[in-house]
């Protein structure tokens, strides 16, 4: 090969990219990397540019607790860090040689931390750096001879671009997963249903509200044909609205979606739907290709405003919060008084106090303010969408 280059093992390179997608693979991959350069262990760290905060760290063949101790304490006293940061990105070096091995043997980090672990010799460097992150990778072994050799350095040089690319991919995937989870959690808090459908009306995502409406099976249901309405005529309109949302440029009466009242077998008030083209941001929460968003409201669903939210937002007393919550649900003042076991005069007096604290003058104005405030955002369901990410 030209210039003394060394081709990395295909299996090792494949493992590096597999770890980008499945971070739990990094320990085994780093063990293989360390073995390829004659070392017992290796470390990969992704850190924030500027602050140096460790965003992700993995080790293979080394004590995990030692890595934690190093990140918590010893990194601040490690002279090798300065050597690595002073060199060009992508340069693979042995920093102890730049410091002088004899001088490095006299440092506290070597004598109190590395030597008991039979470590001290490092082969590695900053393999990637941009405005957001930098990636450090290294193999670790004892300072005892034989140390790292030139062939080991060449092998690491050949692997460094793959480590950099995989770490960057993993970081970007992790950031995307965090953003997707945040959007999913926000959708779960909405006081209305959200469904993402593909062109065949298969549900690609449903928030908590929508899942509960579908589970009830009253008006909307799921079968092999996708989302269906209980009434065939409503199903036909729903299909047309989704088709229009999927192809808004085609024109026609259903272009870009529209509204639909879905009749219910229970004869309760119809479910109210808005079908629109899916936005790129919403599409990120759904696997596959979603083409339409369905916003869903069940007018029979009781909207409960948390009393604690009303107390914190408007300074209401517990009694005022209970009355305000009932009024927001559409309960009239006389019925609310009866439910709370208070007289109408007490209810009127309490209502006037609520008006003053919420800067409203009429009951309709009060209800509108309560229903448009953040108190309607529900608490989160336990999320199964967890996992490690770079």
Rosetta blueprint (number, residue, H / E / L):
1 X L
2 X H
3 X H
4 X H
5 X L
6 X L
7 X L
8 X L
9 X L
10 X H
11 X H
12 X H
13 X H
14 X H
15 X H
16 X H
17 X H
18 X H
19 X H
20 X H
21 X H
22 X L
23 X H
24 X H
25 X H
26 X H
27 X H
28 X H
29 X H
30 X H
31 X H
32 X H
33 X H
34 X H
35 X H
36 X H
37 X L
38 X L
39 X L
40 X L
41 X E
42 X E
43 X E
44 X E
45 X E
46 X E
47 X E
48 X E
49 X L
50 X L
51 X L
52 X L
53 X L
54 X E
55 X E
56 X E
57 X E
58 X E
59 X E
60 X E
61 X L
62 X L
63 X L
64 X H
65 X H
66 X H
67 X H
68 X H
69 X H
70 X H
71 X H
72 X H
73 X L
74 X H
75 X H
76 X H
77 X H
78 X L
79 X H
80 X H
81 X H
82 X H
83 X H
84 X H
85 X H
86 X H
87 X L
88 X L
89 X L
90 X L
91 X L
92 X L
93 X E
94 X L
95 X H
96 X H
97 X H
98 X H
99 X H
100 X L
101 X H
102 X H
103 X H
104 X H
105 X H
106 X L
107 X L
108 X H
109 X H
110 X H
111 X H
112 X H
113 X H
114 X H
115 X H
116 X H
117 X H
118 X L
119 X L
120 X L
121 X E
122 X E
123 X E
124 X E
125 X E
126 X E
127 X E
128 X E
129 X E
130 X L
131 X L
132 X L
133 X E
134 X E
135 X E
136 X E
137 X E
138 X E
139 X E
140 X E
141 X E
142 X L
143 X L
144 X L
145 X L
146 X L
147 X L
148 X L
149 X L
150 X H
151 X H
152 X H
153 X H
154 X H
155 X H
156 X H
157 X H
158 X H
159 X H
160 X H
161 X H
162 X H
163 X H
164 X H
165 X H
166 X H
167 X H
168 X H
169 X H
170 X H
171 X H
172 X H
173 X H
174 X H
175 X H
176 X H
177 X H
178 X H
179 X H
180 X H
181 X H
182 X H
183 X H
184 X H
185 X H
186 X H
187 X H
188 X H
189 X H
190 X L
191 X L
192 X L
193 X E
194 X E
195 X E
196 X E
197 X E
198 X L
199 X L
200 X L
201 X L
202 X L
203 X E
204 X E
205 X E
206 X E
207 X L
208 X H
209 X H
210 X H
211 X H
212 X H
213 X H
214 X H
215 X H
216 X H
217 X L
218 X L
219 X L
220 X E
221 X E
222 X E
223 X E
224 X L
225 X L
226 X E
227 X E
228 X E
229 X E
230 X L
231 X L
232 X H
233 X H
234 X H
235 X H
236 X H
237 X H
238 X H
239 X H
240 X H
241 X H
242 X H
243 X H
244 X H
245 X H
246 X H
247 X L
248 X H
249 X H
250 X H
251 X L
252 X L
253 X L
254 X L
255 X L
256 X L
257 X L
258 X E
259 X E
260 X E
261 X E
262 X E
263 X L
264 X L
265 X L
266 X L
267 X L
268 X L
269 X L
270 X L
271 X E
272 X E
273 X E
274 X E
275 X E
276 X E
277 X E
278 X L
279 X L
280 X H
281 X H
282 X H
283 X H
284 X L
285 X L
286 X L
287 X L
288 X L
289 X L
290 X L
291 X L
292 X E
293 X E
294 X E
295 X E
296 X E
297 X E
298 X E
299 X L
300 X L
301 X L
302 X L
303 X L
304 X L
305 X L
306 X L
307 X H
308 X H
309 X H
310 X H
311 X H
312 X H
313 X H
314 X H
315 X L
316 X L
317 X L
318 X H
319 X H
320 X H
321 X H
322 X H
323 X H
324 X H
325 X H
326 X H
327 X H
328 X H
329 X L
330 X L
331 X L
332 X L
333 X H
334 X H
335 X H
336 X H
337 X H
338 X H
339 X H
340 X H
341 X L
342 X L
343 X L
344 X H
345 X H
346 X H
347 X H
348 X H
349 X H
350 X H
351 X H
352 X H
353 X H
354 X H
355 X H
356 X H
357 X H
358 X H
359 X L
360 X L
361 X L
362 X L
363 X H
364 X H
365 X H
366 X H
367 X H
368 X H
369 X H
370 X H
371 X H
372 X L
373 X L
374 X H
375 X H
376 X H
377 X L
378 X L
379 X L
380 X L
381 X L
382 X L
383 X L
384 X L
385 X L
386 X L
387 X L
388 X L
389 X L
390 X L
